[in-house]
Amino acid sequence: MALQLKHVTKRFGDFTAVDDLTLTVEKGMMYGFLGANGAGKTTTFRMILGLLNANEGQITWNGKTIAYSTSPEIGYLPEERGLYPKMKVEEQLIFLGELRGMSKADAKKAIGYWLERFEVPQYTSKKVEELSKGNQQKIQVIAALMHDPKLLILDEPFSGLDPVNVEMLKKAILDFRNKGATILFSSHRMDHVEELCEQLSIMHHGKQIVSGSLREVKRSFGRQNVRIRSDYELAG
Ligand code: ATP
């Protein structure tokens, strides 16, 4: 078992953002969190990473608690993108790679590979602020991937990307997964989750309303006739 959440609850004051969440993500699995704004996806990720403390419950990755800042095997694409606008792309990525435990030489090699792969090699010495929002997003994705994490957490990785770039990123995520990484990602959109994930949780107002394989989720939705939003209506 790779990642385990047991009865995890997070409250902000008297507001419960995540309510008694239990799930297991096996090693090498791609796991999707689907939910509308405010469903509790980001809060869940931040608790998994140790960036927020849960009020109740336990979270373990291979039996231990994660501390993102000191765990080089974790990669994280935060929802609030956090690049330094005045820094050059390569400098920025070397800095972030070093924070994840990479040597400068390894970081440069990985950066070259990913910039090429995301079709933006010409931006190495551009300042981040000179790039479009979509290209900044690619840089932030590279920061999450470049050190070859074993657990990759991507918060809304496709938001703000055009369809061509969505496809490019999906392919990169799938290749990554084929190398054995465990991947969690969140989305508002069923089609992204459906295409990429073996297992998923649908969250709504902090509660996991259904979870399991895509087939199980579809069956459960059919049985309960749960229609939280048109986004989640499942074909078949
Ligand atoms: P989105 O797609 O909008 O990011 P989400 O599913 O990721 O949605 P969260 O960001 O986890 O949702 O937020 C869940 C709820 O918790 C929201 O109602 C949000 O306003 C609230 N919340 C999150 N962080 C805090 C905080 N630090 N203090 C108070 N409330 C918070």
Residues whose N, C-alpha, C, O or C-beta is under 5 A from the ligand:
A	BS01	ATP	F12 A17 G35 A36 N37 G38 A39 G40 K41 T42 T43 T44
